[in-house]
């Protein structure tokens, strides 16, 4: 399991390497896009999530239905905490980004209700620190919004192999459907509003890594 301390140590290494003269040109290019910085900083953590035992094979025809339910329950507990933190921040800090229409916890609840399954209690409480600035907000949103892209592939597989649809047990993975691309681009424009503020960019990177860490912890803690 990756812990928050390991994530912080990784980011420190990344930052020290970025100060090397050979990295100057790369740093200039990456400064043009906050998304590029976030993608680079979170890459190893993203790879770990994709190879998690509960997610491996999710798009394959023999993926077990019970494992799918386990993923839904794990995500329910995680999104319950993450989206609470997002809403708490936005209630007190107006930002040029509408997340109210993007809430994903209701989608997870809808899927579990379809299968008449209760989320139950996680093996241990899911915790996430308070979001303190817009950089951290962007960092938390990055894995959540990015998951909607991959979710489109998963949704097609769930329909083909398990006969699930947006109204029949796979509302979460169907996500934004045909609007996924334009909504992802809208998030990118919002993320880039802090590209000239290095402090907020670093806060976004750290929060994004921590969010991926929490995804893995939630999956690891599933019964």
ZIJO-V904983 format. One line per field, one symbol per residue. ss: DSSP state (h for helix, s for strand, l for the rest). burial: b if it has 24 or more other C-alpha atoms within 12 Angstrom, else e. A space follows every 50 residues. Layout:
# ZIJO-V904983
ss = ???
burial = ???
This chain:
# ZIJO-V904983
ss = lllhhhhhhhhhhhhhhhllhhhhhhhhhhlllhhhhhhhhhhhhhhhhh llllllllllllllhhhhhhhhhhhhhhhhhhhhhhhhhhhhlllllllh hhllhhhhhhhhhhlllllllllllllllllllhhhhhhhhhhhhhhhhh hhhhhhhhhhhhllsllsslhhhhllhhhhhhhhhhhhhhhhhhlllhhh hhhhhhhhhhhhhhhhhhhhlll
burial = ebebeebbebbeebeeeeeeeeeeeebeeebbbbbbbbbbbbbebbebbe ebebbeebbeeeeebeebbbbbbbbbbbbbbbbbbbbebbeeeeeebebe ebbbbebbbbbbeeeeeebeebeeebbbeebebbbbbbbbbbbbbbbbbb bbebbbbbbeebebbbebbbbbbbbbbeebeebbeebbebbbbbbeeeeb bbbbbbbbbbbbbbbbbbbbbbe
